[in-house]
Amino acid sequence: MSKLVQDLLAQGPVITDGAWGTQLLLQGLSSGDCPDQWNLIHPDRVEAVARSYVAVGSQVILTNTFGANRLRLAGFGLADRVAEINRAGVEISRRAAAGRAKVFASLGPSGKLLLMGDTTEAELKTAFDEQARALAAAGADAIVVETMTDLVEAKIALAAARATGLPVVVSVVFDSGKDKDRTLMGATPEQVVTELAAAGADVLGANCGQGIAGYIRVCARMRSVTDRPLWIKANAGLPKMVDGRAVYETTAEEFAQQAPALVAAGANFVGGCCGTSPVFIQALKGALGAGTTRPR
């Protein structure tokens, strides 16, 4: 276990941040905009999101770099700005953290499916290597490979992140199967943990896809096959479409009420994904009594 992760865990459950996408929408991001480009054109608004999480007690915040790999950025004509966008994303979160939180840089999926022949493993390696190097060079404390649905892609991203020498979290989505305990490609929690631990992930986990109650069961199954730290960031339930927009109905209080059971199931890092906000993180902190000691 890396010293950074060890030091964080010494304080008990670690409170991470909540959603970025839905918070950027509140800052004025339009559905057709490139969120990652906002690091260059609206850094003040991106920093406002990061600062809002630090203010309520997040001990770990992410970066606005979820889609900042060249395969995704190419869709916006920004493939030649990978290094610039990732550097700005880390710098923004570091300013917002101001020594009060650690910055775990976000590295999301390519948006392409290997199974469908949309991309190749070689193209993924090139894209993730490039992004991971940029995130590390900018001064990230760790890298979070998140929202992965394909274990093959997750392992390629993990290898790229590990090559930087930084601690690496790998988090996948469980939203498929009768009990929502499978990834899109059919992998179980046990399979995910076993394969990603063998591939060298420092921290393992799940995010997005479903609400916190479902992830309590997933987390318990993960814990049954590993002693590595577990990272869980659930959605504020599943959204309903109202007037063409996604509305998350789970309240911060309802979300936080489930947090002690999630920690009892084995979660070490707890935060929120889609539909959550600083209010959710504040409620989590209250429910878990965590985040009272800041990272040094």
C-alpha positions as CSV (number, residue, x, y, z in Angstrom):
1,M,0.0,0.0,0.0
2,S,1.3,3.5,-0.9
3,K,2.2,5.8,1.9
4,L,-0.3,8.3,0.7
5,V,-3.2,5.8,0.9
6,Q,-1.9,4.5,4.2
7,D,-1.8,8.0,5.7
8,L,-5.3,8.8,4.5
9,L,-6.8,5.5,5.9
10,A,-5.1,6.1,9.2
11,Q,-7.9,8.7,9.8
12,G,-10.7,6.3,9.3
13,P,-13.2,6.4,6.4
14,V,-12.0,8.9,3.8
15,I,-14.5,11.3,2.4
16,T,-14.1,12.0,-1.3
17,D,-16.0,14.4,-3.4
18,G,-19.3,14.1,-5.3
19,A,-20.5,14.6,-8.9
20,W,-18.7,17.0,-11.2
21,G,-20.8,16.7,-14.4
22,T,-24.1,17.7,-12.8
23,Q,-22.3,20.5,-10.8
24,L,-20.8,21.9,-14.0
25,L,-24.2,21.9,-15.6
26,L,-25.3,24.2,-12.7
27,Q,-22.3,26.4,-13.6
28,G,-23.7,26.8,-17.2
29,L,-22.2,23.8,-19.1
30,S,-24.5,22.9,-22.0
31,S,-25.1,19.3,-23.0
32,G,-23.1,19.7,-26.2
33,D,-20.1,21.3,-24.6
34,C,-16.8,19.6,-23.9
35,P,-16.6,19.6,-20.0
36,D,-12.8,19.1,-20.1
37,Q,-12.3,22.2,-22.3
38,W,-13.8,24.3,-19.5
39,N,-10.4,23.9,-17.7
40,L,-9.1,26.3,-20.4
41,I,-12.1,28.6,-21.1
42,H,-13.9,28.7,-17.7
43,P,-11.3,27.7,-15.1
44,D,-13.0,29.9,-12.5
45,R,-16.3,27.9,-12.8
46,V,-14.4,24.6,-12.6
47,E,-12.5,25.8,-9.5
48,A,-15.8,26.8,-7.9
49,V,-16.9,23.1,-8.1
50,A,-13.7,21.9,-6.6
51,R,-13.7,24.5,-3.9
52,S,-17.3,23.6,-3.0
53,Y,-16.3,20.1,-2.1
54,V,-13.2,21.2,-0.1
55,A,-15.3,23.6,1.8
56,V,-17.7,20.8,3.1
57,G,-14.9,18.4,4.1
58,S,-13.8,16.3,1.1
59,Q,-10.4,14.9,2.0
60,V,-9.9,13.8,-1.6
61,I,-11.1,15.7,-4.7
62,L,-10.9,14.7,-8.3
63,T,-10.0,16.8,-11.4
64,N,-12.1,17.9,-14.4
65,T,-10.3,15.5,-16.7
66,F,-12.7,12.6,-16.9
67,G,-12.9,12.7,-20.7
68,A,-9.5,14.3,-21.4
69,N,-8.0,11.5,-23.5
70,R,-7.3,12.1,-27.1
71,L,-10.0,9.6,-28.3
72,R,-12.8,11.6,-26.6
73,L,-11.3,15.0,-27.2
74,A,-11.0,14.2,-30.9
75,G,-14.8,14.5,-31.1
76,F,-14.5,18.1,-30.1
77,G,-11.5,18.8,-32.4
78,L,-9.3,19.0,-29.3
79,A,-7.0,15.9,-29.7
80,D,-3.9,18.1,-29.9
81,R,-4.6,19.8,-26.5
82,V,-4.5,16.7,-24.3
83,A,-1.5,17.8,-22.2
84,E,-2.8,21.4,-21.9
85,I,-6.3,20.4,-20.7
86,N,-5.0,17.8,-18.2
87,R,-2.4,20.1,-16.8
88,A,-5.0,22.8,-16.3
89,G,-7.4,20.3,-14.7
90,V,-4.8,19.3,-12.1
91,E,-3.7,22.8,-11.4
92,I,-7.3,24.0,-10.9
93,S,-8.0,21.2,-8.3
94,R,-4.6,21.8,-6.6
95,R,-5.5,25.5,-6.2
96,A,-8.9,24.6,-4.8
97,A,-7.5,22.0,-2.4
98,A,-4.9,24.5,-1.1
99,G,-3.3,21.8,1.0
100,R,-6.6,20.8,2.7
101,A,-7.4,17.9,0.4
102,K,-5.5,15.5,-1.8
103,V,-5.9,15.7,-5.6
104,F,-6.7,12.3,-7.3
105,A,-6.7,13.0,-11.0
106,S,-9.7,11.5,-13.0
107,L,-8.9,9.3,-16.0
108,G,-12.2,8.1,-17.5
109,P,-13.0,5.6,-20.3
110,S,-12.2,6.2,-24.0
111,G,-15.9,6.3,-25.0
112,K,-15.0,3.5,-27.6
113,L,-15.9,-0.1,-27.3
114,L,-13.2,-2.7,-28.0
115,L,-15.8,-5.4,-28.5
116,M,-17.4,-3.4,-31.4
117,G,-14.1,-2.6,-33.0
118,D,-14.4,1.1,-32.3
119,T,-10.8,1.2,-31.2
120,T,-7.8,-1.1,-30.6
121,E,-5.8,-2.0,-27.5
122,A,-2.8,-0.2,-29.0
123,E,-4.9,3.0,-29.5
124,L,-6.1,2.8,-26.0
125,K,-2.6,2.3,-24.6
126,T,-1.4,5.4,-26.5
127,A,-4.2,7.5,-25.4
128,F,-4.1,6.5,-21.7
129,D,-0.3,6.7,-21.6
130,E,-0.4,10.3,-22.9
131,Q,-3.1,11.4,-20.4
132,A,-1.6,9.7,-17.4
133,R,1.8,11.3,-18.1
134,A,0.2,14.7,-18.3
135,L,-1.7,14.2,-15.1
136,A,1.4,13.1,-13.2
137,A,3.5,15.9,-14.6
138,A,1.0,18.5,-13.5
139,G,1.4,17.3,-9.8
140,A,-1.6,15.0,-9.1
141,D,-1.3,13.0,-5.9
142,A,-2.8,9.9,-7.4
143,I,-4.8,8.8,-10.4
144,V,-8.4,7.4,-10.4
145,V,-9.2,5.2,-13.4
146,E,-13.0,5.5,-13.1
147,T,-16.3,4.6,-14.5
148,M,-14.9,1.6,-16.4
149,T,-17.2,-0.9,-18.0
150,D,-14.7,-3.2,-19.7
151,L,-12.0,-5.0,-17.7
152,V,-9.6,-5.0,-20.7
153,E,-9.8,-1.3,-21.0
154,A,-9.5,-0.8,-17.3
155,K,-6.3,-2.9,-17.2
156,I,-4.8,-0.9,-20.1
157,A,-5.6,2.4,-18.3
158,L,-4.3,0.9,-15.0
159,A,-1.0,0.0,-16.6
160,A,-0.7,3.6,-18.0
161,A,-1.4,5.1,-14.6
162,R,1.0,2.7,-12.8
163,A,3.8,3.7,-15.1
164,T,3.7,7.2,-13.6
165,G,4.7,5.9,-10.2
166,L,1.6,7.4,-8.6
167,P,-0.9,5.4,-6.5
168,V,-3.8,4.2,-8.6
169,V,-7.5,3.7,-7.9
170,V,-9.5,1.6,-10.4
171,S,-13.3,2.0,-10.2
172,V,-15.8,0.2,-12.4
173,V,-19.5,0.5,-13.0
174,F,-22.0,-2.2,-11.9
175,D,-25.3,-1.5,-13.6
176,S,-26.1,-4.7,-15.4
177,G,-27.8,-8.1,-14.7
178,K,-30.9,-8.9,-12.7
179,D,-29.4,-7.6,-9.5
180,K,-27.2,-4.9,-11.0
181,D,-24.1,-6.8,-9.8
182,R,-22.4,-7.1,-13.2
183,T,-20.5,-4.8,-15.4
184,L,-21.7,-4.1,-18.9
185,M,-19.4,-6.9,-20.1
186,G,-20.7,-9.3,-17.4
187,A,-17.9,-9.2,-14.9
188,T,-18.8,-9.9,-11.2
189,P,-17.4,-7.9,-8.2
190,E,-15.2,-10.8,-7.3
191,Q,-13.8,-11.1,-10.8
192,V,-13.2,-7.3,-11.0
193,V,-11.3,-7.2,-7.7
194,T,-9.3,-10.4,-8.4
195,E,-8.1,-9.3,-11.8
196,L,-7.5,-5.6,-11.0
197,A,-5.6,-6.5,-7.8
198,A,-3.4,-8.9,-9.7
199,A,-2.8,-6.1,-12.3
200,G,-1.5,-3.8,-9.5
201,A,-4.3,-1.5,-8.5
202,D,-3.6,0.1,-5.1
203,V,-7.3,0.8,-4.4
204,L,-10.3,-1.0,-6.0
205,G,-13.9,0.1,-6.2
206,A,-17.1,1.0,-8.0
207,N,-18.9,4.2,-9.1
208,C,-21.9,5.4,-11.0
209,G,-24.5,3.0,-12.4
210,Q,-26.8,2.8,-9.3
211,G,-27.6,4.1,-5.9
212,I,-25.8,3.6,-2.6
213,A,-28.0,0.7,-1.3
214,G,-27.0,-1.5,-4.3
215,Y,-23.4,-0.7,-3.8
216,I,-23.5,-1.9,-0.2
217,R,-24.0,-5.5,-1.6
218,V,-21.4,-5.0,-4.3
219,C,-18.9,-3.7,-1.7
220,A,-19.4,-6.6,0.6
221,R,-18.7,-9.0,-2.2
222,M,-15.5,-7.1,-3.1
223,R,-14.4,-7.2,0.5
224,S,-14.9,-10.9,0.6
225,V,-12.0,-11.4,-1.8
226,T,-9.5,-8.7,-1.0
227,D,-7.9,-6.8,1.9
228,R,-7.1,-3.8,-0.4
229,P,-8.8,-0.5,0.2
230,L,-12.2,-0.1,-1.4
231,W,-13.5,3.1,-3.1
232,I,-17.3,3.5,-3.6
233,K,-19.0,6.5,-5.2
234,A,-22.7,5.8,-5.8
235,N,-25.2,7.9,-7.7
236,A,-28.0,9.7,-5.9
237,G,-30.3,6.8,-7.0
238,L,-31.3,6.3,-10.6
239,P,-32.6,9.4,-12.4
240,K,-36.1,9.9,-13.8
241,M,-36.6,12.0,-16.9
242,V,-38.6,15.1,-16.2
243,D,-39.1,17.6,-19.1
244,G,-36.2,16.1,-20.9
245,R,-33.7,16.3,-18.1
246,A,-32.5,13.7,-15.6
247,V,-33.8,14.3,-12.0
248,Y,-32.2,12.4,-9.1
249,E,-34.8,11.9,-6.3
250,T,-32.6,10.5,-3.5
251,T,-31.9,13.2,-0.9
252,A,-28.6,13.9,0.8
253,E,-30.1,12.7,4.1
254,E,-31.3,9.4,2.6
255,F,-27.9,8.9,0.9
256,A,-26.0,9.5,4.1
257,Q,-28.2,7.2,6.1
258,Q,-26.8,4.3,4.1
259,A,-23.1,5.3,4.5
260,P,-22.4,3.5,7.8
261,A,-23.7,0.3,6.3
262,L,-21.4,0.9,3.3
263,V,-18.4,1.3,5.5
264,A,-19.4,-1.8,7.5
265,A,-19.4,-3.7,4.2
266,G,-15.8,-2.7,3.7
267,A,-15.7,0.7,2.0
268,N,-12.7,2.9,2.9
269,F,-13.2,5.8,0.5
270,V,-16.7,7.1,0.3
271,G,-18.2,9.8,-1.9
272,G,-20.8,10.4,-4.5
273,C,-21.3,10.2,-8.3
274,C,-24.1,11.5,-10.6
275,G,-26.7,13.6,-8.9
276,T,-24.8,14.2,-5.7
277,S,-23.5,17.6,-4.6
278,P,-21.6,19.3,-1.8
279,V,-24.7,18.9,0.4
280,F,-24.4,15.1,0.0
281,I,-20.7,15.2,1.0
282,Q,-21.5,17.3,4.0
283,A,-24.2,14.8,5.0
284,L,-21.7,11.9,4.5
285,K,-19.2,13.5,6.7
286,G,-21.8,14.0,9.4
287,A,-23.0,10.4,9.2
288,L,-19.5,8.9,9.3
289,G,-17.8,11.4,11.7
290,A,-15.0,11.5,9.1
291,G,-12.9,14.1,7.6
292,T,-12.1,15.9,10.8
293,T,-8.4,15.6,10.3
294,R,-7.1,17.1,7.0
295,P,-4.4,15.5,4.9
296,R,-1.0,17.0,5.5
